[in-house]
Amino acid sequence: MAEGQGAPFYDALGADYDRFCDWDERLAFEMPFLRRTMAEAGARRVLDLGCGTGQHAIALARAGFELSGADPSEGLLAIARENAARAGQAVSFQVAGFGDVVDRLGQRFDAIICLGNSLPHAVGPEALGRALDDMRAALSPGGRLILQLRNFEPVLANGRRFMHPEAHRQGDQEWLFYRFYDLEEAPERLRFNMLRLQRRGMEAWTSRVDSVMLSPWRVDDLSAALTSAGFGAQAHHGSLAGEPFDRSQSGDLVIVADRAT
């Protein structure tokens, strides 16, 4: 993601990125589908685009894939490199984002994953088109793309603005995380907010709120954009467990598409 695609928000988030997610639970849930889906495509070289602190990339490297990670946030990439070194996994992490992959990484991949609601940071149709064109160009012929983002259909239709709060405790320190959306006046845009509360022992809580603009891409938007960018048949799922996608009920939208040869 180039500047303006969320880097300042995630630089500010820093180490809290790994605190608000239970990575052991999440990876146990998601990795079987990811491994299976990439193995079916014969993928070996994989790019995690919008890799954050590198947890998916490290898990896939541990599973035997050759991993690269790209993200616009220098702060998160520094943590990703520390996480990879601690895990004993060789992952190449570089600064790059939507529209930057071909120019900055200079190689092709058998598969690209873009997870964790990263793609909505491509704000507006032109940015989405550039992002998908760049992903296609960075894939080998027949290469596989796996997208995971929030299912925004119920958010927009029913105003489901608030996500489940998360908590983390380490020694005598405690963190609480509240995530919610504000719908903007501009069509098809919303603001993502994260309220962070922290305290040590029984001291008073300190708080901070950071925000970033997103485009709430819906399944029809993405299907049309993928076809326009040169991707073939698509499979839609409701999560990275692989169940069918339900517009009104699924929490996530997962799209698997291959580069048309």
Stockholm file with secondary structure:
# STOCKHOLM 1.0

chainA/1-261         MAEGQGAPFYDALGADYDRFCDWDERLAFEMPFLRRTMAEAGARRVLDLGCGTGQHAIALARAGFELSGADPSEGLLAIARENAARAGQAVSFQVAGFGDVVDRLGQRFDAIICLGNSLPHAVGPEALGRALDDMRAALSPGGRLILQLRNFEPVLANGRRFMHPEAHRQGDQEWLFYRFYDLEEAPERLRFNMLRLQRRGMEAWTSRVDSVMLSPWRVDDLSAALTSAGFGAQAHHGSLAGEPFDRSQSGDLVIVADRAT
#=GR chainA/1-261 SS CCTTSSHHHHHHHTTHHHHSSCHHHHHHHHHHHHHHHHHHTTCCEEEEETCTTSHHHHHHHHTTCEEEEEESCHHHHHHHHHHHHHHTCCCEEEECCTTTHHHHHCCCEEEEEECTTCGGGSCSHHHHHHHHHHHHHHEEEEEEEEEEEECCHHHHHHCCCBCCCEEEEETTEEEEEEEEEEECSSTTCEEEEEEEEEEETTSCCEEEEEEEEECCCCHHHHHHHHHHHTEEEEEEESSTTCCBCCTTTCSEEEEEEEECC
#=GC SS_cons         CCTTSSHHHHHHHTTHHHHSSCHHHHHHHHHHHHHHHHHHTTCCEEEEETCTTSHHHHHHHHTTCEEEEEESCHHHHHHHHHHHHHHTCCCEEEECCTTTHHHHHCCCEEEEEECTTCGGGSCSHHHHHHHHHHHHHHEEEEEEEEEEEECCHHHHHHCCCBCCCEEEEETTEEEEEEEEEEECSSTTCEEEEEEEEEEETTSCCEEEEEEEEECCCCHHHHHHHHHHHTEEEEEEESSTTCCBCCTTTCSEEEEEEEECC
//
